[in-house]
Amino acid sequence: MPIFEEFDIAVRGIYAQAVDEERVIQNPGPERLKRICLEEPDVQETTYGNVVAFTEPMSRAKPFTRNSIDAPFGQAEFALLAQAKKALSQHQLICLDVQIRGGDRPITARLIVPRRFAHIAYGGAKLFGPRINNVTDPTYQVIFFHDEAWEGNAAKPLPEKDITIRLVHSDDGRMIKIVRNSSYLGEWKKGIFAGEDWRAKMERDGIFLHAGCRRDCLEMAHGGLETQTSLFVALSANGKTSLTCRVLANTIGEESWLIQDDGGILKRDGTFHGFEQGGIYAKTDGLTPSEQIETYYGALKPDTYLENVHVDESGAMDFFNIERTSNGRAVIERRDFMHAHRNITADTVDNLFIITRGPTIPAVAKLSPWQATAFMVLGQSMESSAGDPTQAGKIKNVFFYDPFLAGDRVEHAHLFHEILKWNPHINCYLLNTGSVGEGEHARKITLNDTVNILETIVRGGLQDWEISEATGLMVPRVIPGVDSILMHPEKLYPRAEFDQRQTALHAARREILESYEGLDKAIVTSVRK
């Protein structure tokens, strides 16, 4: 029997047994879910009336995650199913069914958690939606359970925790995810992303991007109003949400809209389709109204779900206290977000920004379709507390900035390049949201710097580009309000040292690109020294 069918039979059996024994709370409403959440020992209510949950672990658990496409499944996975069945047979369960996408072939997702993990359903219902009833054959199923090792995990760093996460994909685009010993909402979200990622690859009608999407109607540098849609591809906590959510409109007639915060499908026809219809899953550490006004005040709304945010004895939140973790989160309902658009799709995409980090990378560079594909393959960024807190701050490479990916990577890259070729109006850029230079000569690229770059590009005011001999990238000659040194990191190093670093960086890039056997040579050679 195919492995997916084994998983499907087991999960359906867990659900059916709970139904027969009247242990299922089926699709509870938000108020009931909130009441159940507040019964949990690790959940409390803030002075604003919203719920904050403390999870174990407090981040994704990628080191413990495997999928059936990229790894062989066998006896260990069958044992996991038996563990899930035994553990969940002892608990009242909460079952949440939501619609991920509508249309002729609606995509649905089912979440099953023990009552002890009610906060996952509460936050998940706000993130995805709408809730739907009478679902008999969900497209995606995600099941959480815990055992005797869960409590002891809290005292261990992530790499030493006893966690198991398995995703199994079917040939027709269905997905089942089993999560053992994690109560982190992000695993539910990641499960949906992984399902959509695989389904898009199966259908070859588009490609999943770990990207935010915004639409702006602004007065252009050459006059007149013009609408542009922009995508921001990045790993978590590298600036994606901050840039997607920033309002640029400031005069009569101008508009800025958030379309989608964190993921969607870029189709062959150049359209973009999101699937988080309910809310925005935003980081909260260091949150201030001066830099992220929409997210800050959204986090204070009574219907917002908070996760791992510091709360004192009086119920007051402190977004700067990271004693427990710097991966505080908030699921803010779209209706509570000042400029969230009513639609989560875009008819066209004009700009694609690839967000990276690195001390020798210019603050912005314009990329050809081949270069954009190469940098997506490289996926260079900085690890955050949302991934592995023990490695936060280190530069790493994640293919396509996509921790949810399964299957042939080269095929994935070629499809992305084809979509860019079929849509030549999409302009691609590399954005460094970290810093340039190192040590005493390091220059931080502030959020205001990046927003100025973004706004200048979207308003059509950045037309004068030149190839930098030092980095091999096309950089702007000048950007109003942005120090030109941020486009020329070579000036912050002695010449010989920068050349040495650039040679090493180029060699590392080529090694990664060439490791993907069959990758188009034009993509490999597009990134120059």
Summary of the structure (lengths in Angstrom):
residues: 529
radius of gyration: 22.9
end to end distance: 51.1
largest distance: 73.2
contacts: 1841
relative contact order: 0.11
helix: 33%
strand: 26%
